[in-house]
Amino acid sequence: MAAARALLRPVLPAPQGCGRLWARTGSAAVPPPRGASPGARSPFDRRLKRKQKNWAALRPRPAECEYLRDEVGGGVADRVLDIPRTFRLALDLGSGRGYIARHLNREVVEKLVQVDIAENVFKNAVESEIPTVSVVADEEFLPFKEDTFDLVVSSLSLHWVNDLPKAFREIHQVLKPDGVFIGAMFGGDTLYELRCSLQLAELEREGGFSPHVSPFVAVSDLGHLLSRAGFNTLTVDTDEIQVNYPGLFEVMEDLQAKKMFLGMGESNCSWNRKPLLHRDTMLAAAAIYQEMYGNSDGSVPATFQIFYMIGWKFHESQAKPAQRGSATVSLGDLAKIDKLLHQK
């Protein structure tokens, strides 16, 4: 615990009428400021999200619900392994039960600090050979000193934060110079089949629709947000994971009741979420889903779009682009490359 305290920024006294600025180690997640109301700046109920993740973490046989998280966590770990260096101290933001740590070893990461908003995820964390320290904190209010970590990773957690630009700035602040952030989050096309089917059915049967799947960031915005936070040498790539189901009702059951989103603590926590769907609307949505997206064998797909991102914190030793006009060969000479090589 002494090692964990050394990483923490001092807890500042909260001004009257405001919430605490930084979370304490092992404390509950930081509550929103008093007087905060749902809206464009706070689309998610973070307290509800904490309850959902705590409930999901204590379910029996949690591994049955984690195939998607494990797949994406492995993708993040692969990108860490591509960097030929050993990271002395790393931070796993929104670690859950350790979906990234299970794919790494001490040759890559010597020590790992795992942070999550829900304390129950640490009670049955997956074993890892990497020494770990667990900290309960909100992704938007990191309680660590500046220039602390050599590496920050995050897998399928940042899509629930209310202020993503602030979360990226926090990550950039706790990274050491020449440190790297590697993350993954759901993209804007995640579950587009389900969203379109539900919206069309609600418009037809109820004259309007409300969100049943939480909003996600667009890939066109992600690079800009990382750049604004101070990251350079950015890399953003996308991947799609498609799971087939017998029909819409099986998709909903898997996402909301048994395995995937609720089992992983990923239920919708938007303030403007609708508590239930009418039976007629569900039947109409199932028919639309099958008609618009059905496979030839009668099943229907559910698509999960994943954005992987890599950003570095500036350091003088990093490679820099050459000065404008310093090139010695014109692009127009590429057609004569063979002749130029023979001349040399």
VMD Tcl script that draws the C-alpha trace (Angstrom):
set ca {
  {0.00 0.00 0.00}
  {2.92 2.35 0.61}
  {3.91 1.97 -3.03}
  {0.39 2.82 -4.13}
  {0.24 5.93 -1.94}
  {3.48 7.20 -3.46}
  {1.77 7.33 -6.87}
  {-1.20 9.35 -5.71}
  {-1.64 13.05 -6.12}
  {-2.55 14.84 -2.88}
  {-6.30 14.98 -2.27}
  {-7.39 18.60 -2.52}
  {-10.06 19.96 -0.19}
  {-13.35 20.33 -2.00}
  {-14.76 23.85 -2.18}
  {-18.20 24.31 -0.70}
  {-20.87 22.94 -3.03}
  {-18.44 20.86 -5.12}
  {-17.53 17.18 -5.16}
  {-14.04 15.94 -4.27}
  {-11.53 16.52 -7.05}
  {-9.56 13.27 -6.71}
  {-10.52 9.77 -5.63}
  {-8.78 8.15 -2.68}
  {-7.19 4.71 -3.00}
  {-9.77 2.04 -2.24}
  {-12.58 4.58 -1.93}
  {-15.81 4.73 -3.84}
  {-15.88 6.29 -7.27}
  {-15.96 10.06 -7.42}
  {-19.58 11.28 -7.44}
  {-20.65 13.98 -9.85}
  {-20.68 17.53 -8.53}
  {-23.79 18.55 -6.64}
  {-26.36 20.11 -8.84}
  {-25.16 18.22 -11.90}
  {-27.98 17.24 -14.19}
  {-28.16 14.88 -17.15}
  {-27.57 16.47 -20.52}
  {-25.19 16.72 -23.43}
  {-22.18 17.18 -21.13}
  {-23.14 14.25 -18.87}
  {-24.87 11.60 -21.01}
  {-24.11 8.71 -18.63}
  {-25.14 7.93 -15.07}
  {-21.76 6.96 -13.60}
  {-23.26 5.78 -10.30}
  {-25.51 3.39 -12.17}
  {-22.54 2.19 -14.23}
  {-20.63 1.43 -11.03}
  {-23.57 -0.60 -9.70}
  {-23.87 -2.52 -12.98}
  {-20.17 -3.42 -13.00}
  {-20.21 -4.41 -9.33}
  {-23.19 -6.68 -9.94}
  {-21.63 -8.25 -13.02}
  {-18.32 -8.89 -11.23}
  {-20.03 -11.06 -8.58}
  {-21.99 -13.25 -11.00}
  {-21.18 -16.97 -10.97}
  {-18.91 -18.13 -13.80}
  {-18.02 -14.60 -15.01}
  {-15.71 -16.04 -17.68}
  {-18.81 -17.05 -19.70}
  {-19.56 -13.36 -20.23}
  {-16.08 -12.20 -21.13}
  {-15.29 -13.61 -24.57}
  {-15.53 -10.17 -26.18}
  {-13.54 -8.41 -23.47}
  {-10.88 -11.13 -23.58}
  {-10.61 -10.85 -27.38}
  {-10.17 -7.07 -27.31}
  {-7.85 -7.22 -24.29}
  {-5.66 -9.57 -26.29}
  {-5.66 -7.07 -29.15}
  {-4.42 -4.31 -26.84}
  {-1.75 -6.63 -25.40}
  {-0.56 -7.51 -28.92}
  {0.06 -3.83 -29.59}
  {2.02 -3.54 -26.34}
  {4.14 -6.54 -27.34}
  {4.93 -4.87 -30.67}
  {6.94 -2.19 -28.83}
  {10.48 -3.48 -28.17}
  {10.94 -2.21 -24.63}
  {10.20 -3.15 -21.02}
  {7.79 -0.89 -19.15}
  {8.74 -0.51 -15.51}
  {5.36 0.81 -14.38}
  {2.09 0.57 -16.30}
  {-1.51 1.63 -15.66}
  {-4.54 -0.41 -16.76}
  {-7.47 2.00 -16.89}
  {-10.86 0.32 -16.44}
  {-9.06 -2.97 -15.88}
  {-12.04 -5.07 -14.86}
  {-10.88 -8.56 -13.89}
  {-7.60 -8.13 -15.78}
  {-8.45 -8.67 -19.45}
  {-5.16 -7.15 -20.65}
  {-2.86 -8.34 -17.85}
  {-3.60 -11.99 -18.56}
  {-1.94 -11.61 -21.98}
  {1.24 -9.90 -20.71}
  {4.27 -11.03 -18.71}
  {7.00 -9.55 -16.53}
  {9.39 -9.30 -19.46}
  {7.12 -6.61 -20.90}
  {5.60 -4.97 -17.80}
  {7.43 -5.10 -14.48}
  {4.60 -3.69 -12.36}
  {0.95 -2.90 -13.14}
  {-1.53 -0.59 -11.42}
  {-5.12 -1.64 -12.15}
  {-7.82 1.03 -11.87}
  {-11.58 0.50 -12.05}
  {-14.67 2.36 -10.88}
  {-16.14 -0.84 -9.33}
  {-14.42 -2.42 -6.34}
  {-15.94 -5.87 -6.86}
  {-13.97 -6.52 -10.05}
  {-10.82 -6.97 -7.97}
  {-12.37 -9.69 -5.77}
  {-12.16 -12.35 -8.47}
  {-9.47 -10.89 -10.74}
  {-7.68 -13.22 -13.12}
  {-4.24 -14.28 -11.92}
  {-1.27 -12.71 -13.63}
  {2.48 -13.15 -13.24}
  {2.83 -9.35 -13.18}
  {2.82 -7.77 -9.68}
  {-0.32 -5.61 -9.47}
  {-1.75 -2.86 -7.30}
  {-5.53 -2.28 -7.33}
  {-7.01 1.22 -7.06}
  {-10.70 2.15 -7.11}
  {-11.08 5.43 -9.02}
  {-13.03 7.10 -11.80}
  {-11.45 7.24 -15.26}
  {-12.22 10.96 -15.40}
  {-10.51 11.69 -12.05}
  {-7.19 9.83 -11.98}
  {-5.55 10.17 -8.54}
  {-1.95 9.87 -9.72}
  {0.96 12.25 -9.88}
  {2.12 13.76 -13.14}
  {4.76 11.82 -15.14}
  {4.21 8.57 -13.24}
  {3.66 5.77 -15.79}
  {5.68 4.47 -18.72}
  {2.57 2.87 -20.26}
  {-1.19 3.36 -19.96}
  {-3.58 0.79 -21.43}
  {-7.37 0.68 -21.52}
  {-9.80 -1.83 -23.02}
  {-13.54 -1.21 -23.51}
  {-13.89 1.27 -20.68}
  {-13.57 4.81 -22.02}
  {-16.85 4.71 -23.99}
  {-18.69 5.18 -20.66}
  {-16.95 8.39 -19.53}
  {-18.92 11.63 -19.69}
  {-15.94 13.80 -20.65}
  {-13.71 11.87 -23.05}
  {-11.41 14.85 -23.86}
  {-10.76 15.29 -20.13}
  {-10.07 11.57 -19.71}
  {-7.49 11.73 -22.52}
  {-5.86 14.77 -20.89}
  {-5.70 12.90 -17.57}
  {-4.01 9.95 -19.27}
  {-1.52 12.24 -21.00}
  {-0.73 13.97 -17.70}
  {0.11 10.79 -15.77}
  {2.34 9.45 -18.58}
  {6.08 10.05 -18.43}
  {7.72 11.77 -21.43}
  {8.12 9.18 -24.20}
  {5.37 7.15 -22.53}
  {2.68 5.52 -24.66}
  {-1.08 5.15 -24.37}
  {-2.66 2.09 -26.03}
  {-6.42 1.76 -25.81}
  {-9.50 0.18 -27.32}
  {-13.11 1.30 -27.25}
  {-16.38 0.55 -29.00}
  {-16.87 2.44 -32.25}
  {-19.91 4.23 -33.63}
  {-21.08 1.29 -35.77}
  {-21.33 -1.09 -32.81}
  {-24.68 -2.94 -32.83}
  {-25.90 -0.84 -35.76}
  {-28.21 -3.67 -36.85}
  {-29.95 -3.71 -33.48}
  {-30.19 0.08 -33.24}
  {-31.66 0.52 -36.70}
  {-34.20 -2.26 -36.21}
  {-35.39 -0.91 -32.86}
  {-35.60 2.67 -34.13}
  {-37.62 1.73 -37.22}
  {-39.96 -0.45 -35.14}
  {-40.53 2.27 -32.54}
  {-41.16 4.89 -35.19}
  {-43.75 2.63 -36.81}
  {-45.51 1.43 -33.65}
  {-45.03 4.30 -31.19}
  {-44.40 7.37 -33.34}
  {-40.91 8.02 -31.96}
  {-37.85 6.32 -30.52}
  {-35.42 6.56 -27.62}
  {-31.89 5.12 -27.29}
  {-31.56 1.49 -26.19}
  {-27.86 1.26 -27.03}
  {-25.46 3.83 -25.61}
  {-23.85 6.37 -27.99}
  {-20.28 5.76 -29.18}
  {-17.52 7.95 -30.57}
  {-16.84 8.26 -34.31}
  {-13.43 7.34 -35.69}
  {-13.17 10.76 -37.36}
  {-13.25 12.39 -33.91}
  {-10.88 10.04 -32.10}
  {-7.60 11.21 -33.64}
  {-8.58 14.85 -33.14}
  {-9.38 14.28 -29.45}
  {-6.07 12.50 -28.86}
  {-4.16 15.27 -30.62}
  {-5.91 17.95 -28.56}
  {-4.93 16.07 -25.39}
  {-1.25 16.40 -26.37}
  {-0.49 13.00 -27.90}
  {1.66 12.71 -31.02}
  {2.66 9.93 -33.46}
  {-0.96 8.79 -33.42}
  {-2.26 5.50 -34.79}
  {-5.97 4.67 -34.97}
  {-7.22 1.47 -36.59}
  {-10.53 -0.35 -36.58}
  {-11.64 -3.93 -36.28}
  {-15.03 -5.63 -36.39}
  {-16.16 -8.64 -34.40}
  {-19.37 -10.25 -35.62}
  {-21.44 -12.70 -33.57}
  {-24.36 -14.60 -35.13}
  {-27.62 -15.32 -33.29}
  {-30.85 -17.18 -34.16}
  {-32.82 -13.91 -34.00}
  {-33.32 -10.52 -32.36}
  {-34.70 -11.97 -29.14}
  {-31.55 -14.03 -28.67}
  {-29.46 -10.92 -29.35}
  {-31.37 -9.00 -26.68}
  {-31.17 -11.88 -24.23}
  {-27.43 -12.20 -24.69}
  {-26.77 -8.47 -24.50}
  {-29.13 -7.54 -21.68}
  {-29.80 -10.56 -19.55}
  {-27.22 -13.29 -19.71}
  {-23.84 -13.03 -21.26}
  {-22.50 -10.04 -23.03}
  {-23.29 -6.46 -22.05}
  {-25.05 -6.97 -18.73}
  {-22.79 -9.87 -17.81}
  {-19.82 -7.64 -18.52}
  {-21.37 -4.64 -16.74}
  {-22.05 -3.03 -20.12}
  {-25.76 -2.25 -19.86}
  {-26.99 1.09 -21.12}
  {-26.55 3.75 -18.42}
  {-27.65 6.80 -20.43}
  {-29.77 9.24 -18.48}
  {-32.41 9.20 -21.25}
  {-32.58 5.41 -21.55}
  {-36.05 3.88 -21.94}
  {-36.91 1.33 -19.22}
  {-38.86 -1.12 -21.40}
  {-40.01 -2.03 -24.89}
  {-43.59 -2.90 -25.81}
  {-44.29 -6.42 -27.08}
  {-45.61 -5.21 -30.45}
  {-42.49 -3.08 -30.93}
  {-40.24 -6.04 -30.19}
  {-42.06 -8.27 -32.68}
  {-41.81 -5.58 -35.35}
  {-38.11 -5.06 -34.60}
  {-37.45 -8.80 -34.90}
  {-39.09 -8.89 -38.35}
  {-37.13 -5.80 -39.49}
  {-33.86 -7.24 -38.16}
  {-34.37 -10.50 -40.06}
  {-35.48 -8.78 -43.27}
  {-32.69 -6.17 -43.37}
  {-29.72 -8.04 -41.94}
  {-30.58 -11.75 -41.84}
  {-28.02 -14.31 -43.05}
  {-28.82 -16.97 -45.62}
  {-28.98 -19.65 -42.89}
  {-31.67 -17.75 -40.98}
  {-29.39 -16.30 -38.31}
  {-28.82 -12.58 -37.71}
  {-25.48 -10.83 -37.07}
  {-24.53 -8.49 -34.23}
  {-21.51 -6.36 -35.12}
  {-19.09 -4.84 -32.61}
  {-16.80 -2.17 -34.04}
  {-13.55 -1.74 -32.10}
  {-11.27 1.29 -32.31}
  {-7.64 0.67 -31.32}
  {-5.60 3.79 -30.61}
  {-1.94 4.49 -29.87}
  {-0.55 7.87 -28.81}
  {2.84 8.95 -27.46}
  {3.78 11.70 -25.03}
  {6.41 14.02 -26.48}
  {10.10 13.57 -25.72}
  {13.17 15.10 -27.33}
  {14.50 11.67 -28.32}
  {11.51 10.88 -30.52}
  {11.84 10.97 -34.29}
  {10.86 14.28 -35.86}
  {9.68 15.03 -39.40}
  {12.26 16.55 -41.71}
  {12.10 20.28 -42.39}
  {9.87 21.40 -45.22}
  {11.82 21.64 -48.47}
  {14.72 19.48 -47.30}
  {13.94 16.58 -49.68}
  {16.59 15.76 -52.29}
  {14.35 13.69 -54.58}
  {11.07 14.83 -56.12}
  {8.01 12.59 -56.14}
  {7.99 13.11 -59.87}
  {11.29 11.24 -60.06}
  {9.83 8.03 -58.61}
  {9.11 6.81 -62.15}
  {12.86 7.02 -62.78}
  {13.85 5.16 -59.58}
  {15.64 2.34 -61.40}
  {17.78 4.81 -63.35}
  {18.63 6.78 -60.20}
  {19.70 3.62 -58.36}
  {21.97 2.58 -61.21}
  {23.60 6.03 -61.20}
  {24.53 5.54 -57.53}
}
mol new
graphics top color blue
foreach p $ca { graphics top sphere $p radius 0.5 }
foreach p [lrange $ca 0 end-1] q [lrange $ca 1 end] { graphics top cylinder $p $q radius 0.2 }
display resetview
